[in-house]
Amino acid sequence: MIALVLLAWAGALPDRGIFPELLARVNLAAPAPLDAGDRAHAWLRLDAQHGLATLYAGEDPLALWPLVDGRLDRAGAAQLAALAGQGVRTVAGGPGPDEDRDGDGIVDRLDVLVGAKKLVSNGARYIERYVPLPYPGGDVPRAEGVCTDTVIRALRNAGLDLQREVHEDILRAPRAYPMVRKVNADIDHRRVRTLLPWFQRHWRALPPGTPARPGDVVLFDTFPARPGPDHIGVVSDTVGKSGLYNVINNWAPGAADAEMDLLSWVPVTHHFRWAGGSAGRSQAR
């Protein structure tokens, strides 16, 4: 990883998500310079409407910069060159609704990451209890939550309400959710094993050993004597001592939302990536 911070300007992001007062505390670390394969598929979206530039490697959004008068400033251009080399092809225009659900110009995968990093500043304590919730868009008090609430809030930052999504999916396809004996929109989406079939049905499942990228969602088995996933988190953009990305999660009673080096030692059972489209890429020049 190279020591660049892309979002010292985070407070100026057009983010429409959760806890807006925490946005100014968010810094996104730059990815490592792209390897030769990724450089061959690198391209840059210049979104004048939202004042953002987004670097991709193929379908994967990797980094954000602000635009100044519709273009990268000198510092942004230098950072782009360090990551992807010279002559990166460009696309003019913003992301489509399949890649930017809340329409703020930040592609969903990076919007999830921004939301998760806000949660680290929010510092919700791990408190496990049943809470009646309004519907849709219900949430437990922001000072508390469990591991699933971390993911729920991070995805809500990108405009995806897991409470409604899971509830409607259970009603639409009850056989996909055999663990749900009585449908309850207060709690179903707050259970790891109920979230699993939703992610399997709606996100891209990645094969074991696929390198994680920021904004991915990972499920873990923390109790080997009880097989199957029992924990969940969002992959961060910071790197732990292991050399792997940290995971933003709420670990257990007594903990709070934090970045932890989990991928190096906790078994991953499932790995998912939001697979929005990249409309307009054919216009690259």
matplotlib code that plots the C-alpha trace (Angstrom):
import matplotlib.pyplot as plt

x = [0.0, 1.2, 0.8, -1.7, -4.9, -7.5, -10.2, -8.7, -11.6, -14.1, -16.4, -17.0, -18.1, -21.7, -22.5, -26.2, -25.8, -26.0, -24.5, -23.6, -21.8, -19.2, -18.2, -15.5, -13.7, -13.5, -10.2, -9.8, -6.4, -5.1, -4.9, -1.5, -0.2, -2.0, -0.2, 0.2, -3.0, -5.1, -3.3, -4.4, -8.0, -7.8, -10.1, -11.3, -14.8, -15.1, -18.4, -18.7, -22.2, -21.0, -17.5, -15.9, -13.3, -13.5, -10.7, -11.6, -9.8, -12.3, -15.5, -13.9, -14.0, -10.8, -10.4, -12.0, -10.8, -12.5, -12.7, -11.6, -13.3, -14.2, -10.7, -8.2, -5.9, -2.1, -2.1, -4.9, -3.2, 0.0, -1.8, -3.6, -0.3, 1.3, -1.5, -2.3, 0.4, 0.1, -2.6, -5.5, -8.5, -11.5, -15.3, -17.3, -20.5, -21.8, -22.6, -26.0, -28.6, -27.4, -24.0, -25.1, -28.3, -28.7, -27.7, -25.0, -22.2, -20.3, -20.4, -22.1, -19.0, -17.1, -20.3, -20.5, -16.9, -17.5, -20.4, -18.5, -15.7, -18.2, -19.2, -15.7, -16.0, -19.5, -18.2, -21.5, -21.1, -21.9, -25.3, -27.4, -31.1, -34.4, -35.6, -38.9, -38.1, -40.1, -40.4, -38.8, -35.5, -35.6, -32.5, -31.5, -30.2, -27.0, -24.9, -25.4, -25.5, -24.3, -22.2, -25.1, -26.0, -22.6, -23.3, -26.9, -25.7, -22.8, -25.2, -27.7, -25.0, -25.3, -29.1, -29.8, -32.2, -31.5, -34.5, -36.8, -34.7, -34.6, -38.2, -39.5, -37.2, -38.5, -42.1, -41.2, -39.1, -39.8, -38.2, -34.8, -35.1, -36.0, -34.5, -37.3, -40.2, -42.2, -41.5, -40.5, -39.1, -37.8, -35.1, -34.8, -32.3, -30.2, -29.4, -26.2, -27.7, -30.8, -28.6, -26.6, -29.3, -30.0, -26.4, -26.3, -29.3, -28.4, -24.6, -21.8, -20.4, -16.6, -14.6, -12.6, -9.2, -10.3, -8.4, -10.7, -11.3, -12.6, -16.4, -16.7, -18.8, -17.4, -18.9, -16.9, -17.0, -15.8, -16.9, -15.3, -17.4, -20.5, -20.0, -21.3, -21.2, -21.9, -20.1, -20.1, -18.2, -17.2, -13.7, -11.9, -9.2, -6.6, -4.1, -3.4, -0.1, -0.8, -0.6, -4.3, -7.1, -8.7, -12.5, -14.8, -17.0, -18.5, -16.8, -18.5, -20.0, -17.7, -16.4, -17.4, -17.3, -13.7, -11.2, -9.7, -7.1, -9.5, -8.8, -5.5, -6.8, -10.6, -12.1, -14.1, -17.1, -18.5, -17.3, -19.6, -19.1, -21.8, -21.8, -23.3, -22.8, -20.5, -22.8, -21.1, -17.7, -18.0, -17.6, -14.0, -11.5]
y = [0.0, 3.5, 6.2, 8.5, 9.8, 10.5, 12.0, 14.8, 16.6, 14.0, 16.7, 17.9, 14.5, 14.4, 11.5, 11.2, 8.4, 7.8, 10.0, 12.9, 14.8, 12.0, 12.3, 14.8, 12.2, 9.7, 9.2, 6.6, 5.1, 4.8, 1.2, -0.2, 0.6, -1.6, -4.6, -5.0, -6.9, -4.3, -1.4, -2.9, -2.6, 0.7, 3.5, 6.8, 8.1, 11.9, 12.9, 16.7, 16.7, 15.4, 16.7, 13.2, 11.1, 7.3, 5.0, 1.4, -1.7, -3.4, -3.5, -2.7, 0.9, 1.5, 5.2, 8.6, 12.1, 15.5, 17.3, 21.0, 22.8, 19.4, 17.8, 16.4, 18.9, 18.4, 16.3, 14.1, 13.6, 12.6, 10.1, 8.6, 8.2, 6.5, 4.0, 3.3, 4.9, 7.5, 7.7, 6.1, 6.1, 8.2, 8.1, 11.3, 11.1, 9.8, 6.2, 4.7, 3.7, 0.1, 1.3, 4.3, 3.4, 6.6, 8.9, 10.8, 10.1, 7.7, 4.2, 1.7, -0.3, 2.8, 4.2, 1.1, 1.6, 5.3, 4.2, 1.5, 4.0, 6.4, 3.6, 3.4, 7.0, 6.5, 3.6, 1.8, -0.6, -4.3, -4.7, -7.8, -7.3, -7.4, -3.9, -3.2, -1.2, 1.1, -0.2, 0.5, 2.1, 1.0, 1.0, 0.3, 3.3, 4.5, 4.0, 0.2, -2.7, -6.1, -7.3, -7.4, -3.8, -2.8, -4.2, -2.9, 0.6, 0.5, -0.7, 1.9, 4.5, 3.5, 3.6, -0.1, -0.9, -4.4, -4.4, -4.0, -6.0, -9.1, -8.8, -8.6, -11.4, -13.7, -13.0, -13.5, -16.7, -18.2, -21.5, -19.7, -18.9, -22.1, -20.7, -18.2, -19.8, -16.6, -13.5, -10.5, -7.4, -6.2, -8.9, -11.2, -8.9, -8.7, -12.4, -13.6, -16.8, -15.0, -12.5, -15.3, -16.4, -12.8, -12.1, -15.4, -14.4, -10.8, -10.2, -11.9, -14.8, -15.0, -18.3, -19.2, -17.5, -14.6, -11.5, -9.2, -5.6, -2.7, -2.7, -6.5, -8.3, -11.3, -13.9, -15.8, -19.0, -17.9, -21.1, -24.2, -26.5, -25.0, -25.0, -22.2, -18.5, -16.6, -13.2, -10.6, -7.4, -5.1, -5.2, -1.9, -0.1, -0.2, -3.0, -5.0, -6.3, -9.5, -7.6, -8.2, -5.7, -5.1, -5.8, -3.2, -5.1, -5.2, -8.2, -9.3, -8.0, -5.4, -4.3, -1.5, -1.0, -1.1, -2.1, -5.5, -7.8, -10.8, -12.2, -13.6, -15.9, -16.2, -18.7, -17.0, -19.0, -16.7, -13.6, -11.3, -8.3, -5.8, -6.3, -3.1, -2.4, 0.1, 1.8, 4.0, 2.2, 1.5, 5.2, 5.1, 6.9]
z = [0.0, -0.8, 1.8, 0.0, 1.4, -1.2, 0.9, 3.0, 1.3, 2.5, 4.0, 0.4, -0.8, -2.3, 0.0, 0.9, 3.5, 7.2, 10.0, 7.7, 10.4, 10.5, 6.8, 7.5, 9.6, 6.7, 5.0, 2.2, 1.8, -1.8, -3.2, -4.1, -7.6, -10.1, -11.5, -15.3, -15.7, -13.9, -15.6, -19.0, -17.9, -16.0, -16.9, -15.3, -15.0, -15.0, -13.5, -13.8, -12.3, -9.0, -9.2, -8.9, -10.7, -10.1, -11.1, -12.1, -13.0, -15.2, -13.2, -9.9, -8.6, -6.7, -5.8, -5.8, -6.4, -6.5, -9.8, -10.0, -12.9, -14.4, -14.2, -11.8, -10.2, -10.2, -7.0, -8.2, -11.5, -9.8, -7.6, -10.6, -12.5, -9.5, -9.3, -13.0, -15.1, -17.8, -20.5, -18.6, -20.8, -19.7, -19.7, -19.3, -17.3, -14.0, -13.0, -13.8, -11.2, -11.4, -9.9, -7.8, -6.1, -4.1, -7.0, -5.1, -7.7, -5.4, -6.9, -4.5, -3.7, -2.5, -0.9, 1.3, 2.3, 3.1, 5.3, 7.1, 7.9, 9.3, 11.7, 13.1, 14.1, 15.5, 17.7, 18.4, 21.3, 20.8, 22.5, 21.5, 22.1, 20.3, 19.4, 17.7, 14.5, 12.2, 8.6, 6.2, 7.2, 10.8, 12.9, 16.5, 18.5, 16.8, 20.0, 19.9, 17.5, 16.6, 13.7, 11.3, 12.2, 10.9, 7.5, 7.5, 8.2, 5.7, 2.9, 3.9, 3.2, -0.5, -0.5, 0.1, 3.0, 4.1, 6.4, 3.4, 1.0, 3.2, 4.3, 0.8, -0.4, 2.4, 1.3, -2.4, -1.9, 1.5, 0.5, 0.2, 3.9, 5.7, 9.0, 9.2, 10.9, 11.5, 9.3, 11.4, 9.8, 13.2, 13.4, 10.3, 8.6, 11.9, 11.9, 10.1, 8.8, 7.4, 5.6, 4.0, 1.5, 0.6, -0.3, -2.2, -4.2, -4.9, -4.7, -6.5, -4.6, -4.9, -4.9, -1.8, -1.9, -4.0, -2.8, -0.9, -2.0, 0.0, 0.2, 0.0, 2.6, 4.3, 6.6, 9.2, 11.3, 14.8, 16.5, 14.8, 16.9, 15.4, 11.6, 9.5, 9.5, 12.7, 12.1, 9.3, 8.3, 5.6, 4.1, 4.8, 2.7, 5.5, 5.8, 9.0, 10.3, 8.3, 5.0, 4.4, 4.5, 7.8, 8.3, 9.8, 12.2, 15.7, 17.1, 20.4, 23.7, 25.1, 21.7, 19.3, 15.6, 14.6, 11.9, 12.8, 11.1, 10.8, 7.3, 8.5, 11.2, 11.2, 8.7, 6.0, 5.0, 2.3, 0.4, -1.6, -3.8, -5.0, -8.7, -10.1, -13.8, -15.4, -17.8, -20.4, -20.3, -24.0, -24.6, -23.2, -25.4]

ax = plt.figure().add_subplot(projection="3d")
ax.plot(x, y, z, "-o")
ax.set_aspect("equal")
plt.show()
